Amino acid sequence: MSRDTHTAILILIMSLGTIFMRALPFVIFRDGKTPSYITYLGDALPSAAIAMLVVYCFKGVNLTAYPFGAPEFIAGGLTALSYILKKNTLLSIIVGTFCYMLLLQKVFI
């Protein structure tokens, strides 16, 4: 099997898996009534995922050595502030990432 054929088969399998997983809730909950525990998970999991990402982003910060976590905390604060002001997740991610890279490469050298 050639490399191109192998790649095409992998893309096809991943696409079918994605379509299946997206359609599955509509098949399972065909009557339109969603169980209360599924509704609870839909409400609780986004906040839990964001909290986990925040912990992951700050887990490697060294508060005892220069720059004492300043780039991470400044960029994290700016990300949160831009989301609070604009309510745009993508914009907040871009602003935070740009700020962090700028601080690392130009300010805290």
C-alpha positions as CSV (number, residue, x, y, z in Angstrom):
1,M,0.0,0.0,0.0
2,S,1.4,3.4,-1.0
3,R,1.8,6.2,1.5
4,D,-0.9,8.3,-0.3
5,T,-3.4,5.4,-0.1
6,H,-2.6,4.9,3.6
7,T,-3.1,8.6,4.3
8,A,-6.4,8.6,2.4
9,I,-7.7,5.6,4.3
10,L,-6.7,7.2,7.6
11,I,-8.5,10.4,6.7
12,L,-11.6,8.5,5.7
13,I,-11.7,6.5,8.9
14,M,-11.2,9.6,11.1
15,S,-13.9,11.4,9.1
16,L,-16.4,8.6,9.5
17,G,-15.6,8.4,13.2
18,T,-16.2,12.1,13.7
19,I,-19.5,12.0,11.8
20,F,-20.6,9.0,13.8
21,M,-19.7,10.6,17.1
22,R,-21.5,13.8,16.1
23,A,-24.6,12.0,15.0
24,L,-24.8,9.6,18.0
25,P,-26.5,12.0,20.4
26,F,-29.3,12.6,17.9
27,V,-29.8,8.9,17.5
28,I,-29.7,8.1,21.2
29,F,-32.0,11.0,22.3
30,R,-34.3,10.8,19.3
31,D,-37.4,11.9,21.3
32,G,-35.8,15.2,22.2
33,K,-35.8,14.5,25.9
34,T,-32.3,14.8,27.4
35,P,-31.7,13.0,30.7
36,S,-30.9,15.4,33.6
37,Y,-27.4,14.0,34.2
38,I,-26.5,14.8,30.5
39,T,-27.7,18.3,31.0
40,Y,-25.7,18.6,34.2
41,L,-22.5,17.4,32.4
42,G,-23.2,20.0,29.6
43,D,-23.3,22.7,32.2
44,A,-20.4,21.6,34.4
45,L,-17.8,20.3,32.0
46,P,-16.9,23.5,30.1
47,S,-15.9,25.2,33.4
48,A,-14.0,22.2,34.6
49,A,-12.1,22.0,31.3
50,I,-11.2,25.7,31.5
51,A,-10.0,25.2,35.1
52,M,-7.9,22.2,34.1
53,L,-6.3,24.2,31.3
54,V,-5.5,27.1,33.6
55,V,-3.8,24.7,36.1
56,Y,-1.9,23.1,33.2
57,C,-0.7,26.5,31.9
58,F,0.6,27.7,35.3
59,K,2.0,24.4,36.6
60,G,5.5,25.0,35.4
61,V,5.8,28.5,36.7
62,N,8.9,29.0,38.9
63,L,8.2,31.7,41.4
64,T,11.7,31.7,42.9
65,A,13.7,32.5,39.8
66,Y,13.7,35.4,37.3
67,P,11.2,36.4,35.8
68,F,9.1,35.0,38.7
69,G,6.2,34.0,36.5
70,A,5.5,37.5,35.4
71,P,5.0,36.7,31.7
72,E,2.6,33.9,32.5
73,F,0.6,36.0,35.0
74,I,0.5,39.1,32.8
75,A,-0.6,37.2,29.7
76,G,-3.1,35.1,31.7
77,G,-4.6,38.3,33.3
78,L,-4.8,40.0,29.9
79,T,-6.5,36.9,28.4
80,A,-9.1,37.0,31.2
81,L,-9.6,40.7,30.9
82,S,-10.0,40.6,27.1
83,Y,-12.6,37.9,27.5
84,I,-14.5,39.8,30.2
85,L,-14.6,42.9,28.0
86,K,-15.2,41.4,24.6
87,K,-16.8,38.0,25.3
88,N,-14.8,36.5,22.3
89,T,-12.9,33.4,23.1
90,L,-10.8,33.3,19.9
91,L,-9.8,37.0,20.4
92,S,-8.8,36.3,24.0
93,I,-6.7,33.4,23.0
94,I,-4.9,35.4,20.3
95,V,-4.3,38.4,22.6
96,G,-3.0,36.2,25.4
97,T,-0.7,34.2,23.2
98,F,0.6,37.4,21.4
99,C,1.2,39.1,24.8
100,Y,3.0,36.0,26.2
101,M,5.3,35.7,23.2
102,L,6.0,39.4,23.2
103,L,6.9,39.4,26.9
104,L,9.1,36.3,26.6
105,Q,11.0,37.5,23.5
106,K,11.3,41.2,24.0
107,V,10.7,42.2,27.6
108,F,11.9,39.3,29.9
109,I,15.1,38.3,28.0
